[in-house]
């Protein structure tokens, strides 16, 4: 199959980069969620725009955690070193009060934080965060909220500091590989020139990644590139298509979609021996393999029933089973342990694609989105959140679903168009 045609089939909905406003779609809160007051004690001469962006991100992260009710509070006559008035904040129904102060020295930024437990009249902790470049401040804020969340004893949210990697179309026949924080506030180009697509993190450390380079007149080629040094090594090429869709837990094997003889199939590639094992043999389209069942089985997308749907099979035998019994056009999926999130076309006339979640252990199904074109779901490393791409009413966004809390957030994009993404 022509590579660009297959890319078009796979890219049925994508996105277009960050508006500082996070849009809340669904919110369901527990009455036990603590009220956290944030007070900015930054000196008045520090850039107001940076202060505004930092405060907005602090409140956004705290909200998205699902474990805090953030409140921005004016400092009044107090200073960063003032003794806190516990009685006043008890009257305000505050549970935690966080003082913070930004200091900028040349291009370096530091953030001083003091957290107070109003219920016990005690200081929870005092910390200082530093970042070498001002543009990296989103990661400083993410770490601040992760630490505050840990101090509350709430479920882990360390996914916030993970890097997002995506292919961004800049113009015709040009697509760059970018890295960003999950809100897309921070962005950096790591591969440019030509058509570079389908990035996939090579390991849990996120210090290297795979991607496909399409050279005009040449074969699609998969490279592995270091994020720190930008050195790259060729992994494999193939006629038609070559895409890394998943990596084993031990990071030693890849699931690759290739079409060396004209039809797309899923292959298991051993990085040590450089050997290939063909896992599917259908004379049609099999794409997008993901490991499940402790890497003993895979899910994948196939048109073997006439339209795209999600199937599963063991990597040790040829038996194939239909995994999803919902919809007739299910064109991508992501898996975490026994949970699978997939894309299903709900309305052919309006081109509506929504996300659904099922378990491989029972027949339960849960709808995660309700409108627009929602594509390319990716589980967080703890299985608690799902990242995805959304098109709705001529606006494109990155979405984050907090599964346990029934919350979904959108981060609108300003320029360019995302073609694929990994988390």
Secondary structure, DSSP 8 states (H G I E B T S, - for coil): --HHHHHHHH-SS-B--EEEEEEEEE----TT-EEEEEEE---TTS-HHHHHHHHHHHHHHHHHHSSEEEEE---TT--TTS---HHHHHHTT-SEEEEEEEEEETTEEEEEEEEEETTTTEEEEEEEEEESSGGGHHHHHHHHHHHHHHHTT----GGGG--EEEEEEEETTEEEEEEE-TTSSSEEEEE-SSEEEEEEESSTT-SEEEEEEE-TTS-EEEEEEETTT--EEEEEEESS-EEEEEE-TTS-EEEEEE-TTSSBEEEEEETTTTEEEE----SSBEEEEEEETTTTEEEEEE-TTSS-EEEEEESSS--EEE---S-S----EEEETTEEEEEEEEETTTTEEEEEEEETTS--EEE---SSEEEEEEE-TTSSEEEEEEEETTEEEEEEEEGGGTEEEEEEE-SSEEEEEE-
